[in-house]
Amino acid sequence: MKKDPKIQVYEFESLASFLRAEIYRRKKDGRGFSMQSLSERIGISPSLLTQVLKGKRKLTPNIAEPLADALQLKGRERRYFILLSRRDSVKSQGEKWEIENEMLKLKGKIGESQLSLLQFRLLSEWYYSVLYVAIGMSDGEFVLDSWANRFGGKVSKAKLEEALNDLVSLELVEKIGTGYRQRLGPIATGSDHKQAAAFRYHRQMLTMAEKALELPSNAREFSGLTISLSKKKLGEVKQRVRSFMSELNEFLSESSDKEGIYQLNLQLFPLVDEVLENSHED
């Protein structure tokens, strides 16, 4: 019987989906493979393994390691497999970001997966979007050396050079003569990007916003709105916020009068477990 080609663990974003595909392949190949024998080798019951395959139970790292050995995963494949199990078990979004970033670095070493790593950087590092806007402001005459100092030491020139190269690789920016220009104009990441990348990006922006409170009032705007809101209307409110942001982005992108780069954050989150009856604006 001809054996099916080996499945690449890097192709999967979930440990359960990889295990289902790999176990199906091994059963099809025959040679005495069974769920019972695999369960015995890693020291768990067949019922627990079945629940893991169905996505009803998480596979802890201490079980994932002997399972990786049983599946004969080595090197980067084994590391990626263990990271999948770790990501399922951690609760902190910060830890999830670190794990997913490492997973993408492992995937980035196999050709076409490099694009995923570049996209992840674009979504998670705040200065990528700033650099992209700066290139748009320069109208084809962007030179990194003239902009590096304007970041005020927040980002090294080496990091900015890496970001610029990534923007070119993602075909968002192109080199013309001695400068660069945008290829697509205003872009939006949408609401379906990776949660871990979004977490890192917004945490960076919140930290920078806290420091911006020290700026003169004519250089920044901070306002808050405390409202009562039903859970039924939450989805509509979120959609209206996204529409406003999109319209504002389009309006400002059409303006020829561009001097600085600002960050606009709108934050909506629950303050208490119960919905309040009154509203207060300051």
N, C-alpha and C positions, 0 to 999 in steps of 0.2 A: 504494500500500500504506500502510495506517495504521501509523504508528510507535508502538511500545510506549512507555509513559510512562517518563520518566527514572528511573533507579535512584538512590536516596539512599545514598551511601557510609556515612552515619551508622547505617544499619540493620544494618551488618555488624561483627562482632567479629574477623574474620580477613581479611587482605588477599587471600588466595587465593580465598575464597568470593565476595568482591566482584568480583574480576577475572573469575571464571567467569560470574557473572550478567551483568556488563556486556558481556563479549565475546559471550555468547550473544544478548543483546539487539541488539547491533550487527550480528551476522551475520544475524539475523532481519530487521532493517531493510534489509539489502542495501547498496546504494550503494558497492559495490566494497571493502567492508571485508574484510580477511583477516589471519590470524595472521602471514603472511609480511610484509605491508606494515607491520603494527604493530611487528614485531621489527626491521625495517630502520630505522624511525623512531627507535627508542630505542637502537639499536646493539648488540643481542644476537641470538643465534641463535634460530630458532623452537623448537628442541629445549629450550633453556634456559627459554624462556617457558612451554612445555608442562609442564616439571617444576615450575615455580612454581605453575601452575594446579592441579596435582595435589597440591601441598603437599609435594613432595619436595625442593624447594630454596627457600631464603629469598631475598627480593628486597632487596638492599642499598639504603640511602637514595640512593646516587649513581645507581642505576638507576631508583629510584622517582620521582625528580624529573622526568627526561625522560618517563617513562611517564605521570605526572600531566598533563604538558603535552600529550602525544599524546591523552589522553582528555579534554582540555579541562576539567580540573578547576580551579576558581579559588576564591580566598578561603578560607573555613572548610573547604570540601570538600577542597581541595588540602592544607590543613594536616592535616586528619584522616587523609587517605590517607598522607601522609609519616610521620605518627606511627605508623600501623599497621606500616609497614616498619621503623621504628626499634625498636618494641617487640619485633619478631621477632629483631632483631639483637643487642640488649643482653643481658648475662648477669646483671648485678647486679639483685637484687630491688628495691633502692632506686631504681634508674633506671627499672625497670618501673613502680613505683608512680607516680613523677613523670609518666611518659608517659601512663599510664592515667588519672590524675587530670586531665591536660590534655585528653585525649580526651573525658572525661565533661563537662568544662566546655564544650567545643565542642558536644557533643550537647545539653547543657542549655539551649542558646539556641534550641532548636526545639521548644517546647511539651512534649509528653509525655515527652521524654527528661530533663526536669528531675528526675523521680522517681528515675532511676538515679543522678544526682549526689547526691541527698539520701541514698539508701541507701548509697552509697559512703562518704560522710562518717560515717554511723552506724557502719559497720564498721571504719573506719580511724582515727578519732579517739577516744582513750581516754575523754575527758571526756563524750562522749555517753551512754555506758552509766552513768557515775557520776551524771550529771544525771537520767537516767531512774530510777535506784534512789532518789535523793534525793526525787524527786516521789512515789514510792510510799511512802516513809517519812513524808511530810508529810500523808498521808490527806486530800487535797483542799485543804490550806491552804498549799501551796508558794508562796513568794514569792521570786523570784530574788535580790533585794537582801539578804535575810537569809542566803542561802547562799553568795553570791559570795566573801565573806571566808574561808569554810571551805576554799576551794581553795588557800589559802596563796600566792596570787600565781602559781600554775602556769599559770593560764588567765585571760585578760582578761575583763572583764565583757561586752565587745562580742562575744567569741567565744561566751560562754555564752548570750547573748541570741540569737545566730544558731543555736546548737544547739537552744535551746528552740523557736524558730520552726520548725526542721526537724522536730523531734519532733511538733509539731502538724500540719505538712503531711503527714507520714507516717502520721497518724492513730494514733499510739502514745500521744499525750497530748492531753487536751482542757482548755480553759479553763473554769473554773466560778467565777463571781463575780470575786474579786480573786486567786484562786489557780489551781492546775492539779492534775490528777490523771491517773493512768495509765488507759488505756482497756482494755488487754489483760492486765495483770498481768505475771508473769515471762515473758520472751521469750528465745529462743535463736536464734543466727544459723545454726546447723546447720554441716555440714562442707562445703557446696558453695559458700560465698561466694568472692568473687574473691581470688585468691592474693595479688595486689599489696596489696589493702586489709588482708588478714590479716597480711602481712609488716610493714606500717607499725604496725599496732596492737600486735603482739607486741614489736617493737623498742622502742616507747615504754614498754611495761610492763617490759621487761628493764632499761631505763635507770632507771626509777623503783624497781625492786626493788633495784638496786645501791645506790641512795641509802638505801633502807629498812634496809639492813644496819647503819646507824649508829644506828638506834632502839634503845631498851632491849629486852632479850630478852623482857620480859613484854608488849611491844607488837607483836611480830611472831614468826613461826615460819618458820625455814628448815631444811630437812632434805634429805638426799640418799640415794639408794639406787643402788648400782652392782650390776648383776645380769648373769647370763648369760642370753641369750635367742636362741632360734632364729628364723630369718626366717619360718618357717611359723606361729609363734605371735604374730608382731608385730601382725597384724590383730586378733586376739582381745584382745590386751593393750590396744590403742588403743580398742576397743569398750568394754571394761570401764572404762577411764578415763572415757570419755564418759558411760557409764551412772552412774558414781559422781558425776560433776559434775552431771548432771541430777537425781539423787536429792537431793543436797545442796542444790541450788538450790530444789527444791520444799519441802524440809524447812524451810529458813531463811525462805522466802517466807511460810510459814504462821505464823511466829512474830510475836507482837504486840510483843515487846520488841526495839526497834530503836533504836540510838544512833549508831553510826558506819557508815562504808562502807569495806569492805576489798576487796582483790584477792587471789584465789587462783589461782596459776599452778602447773600440773603440767607438767613438761618431760621428754620422753622422746626421746633422740637417741643415735646410735652414738658411742662414744668411740674405737674402733680399727677397723681394717679386718676383723680376725678376731674372731669371737665368743669371749669369755673363758670359762674353765671355772668359775671361782669367783665367789662373790658377796660383797659387803662392804656393810654398812649403817652409817651414822653418824648 
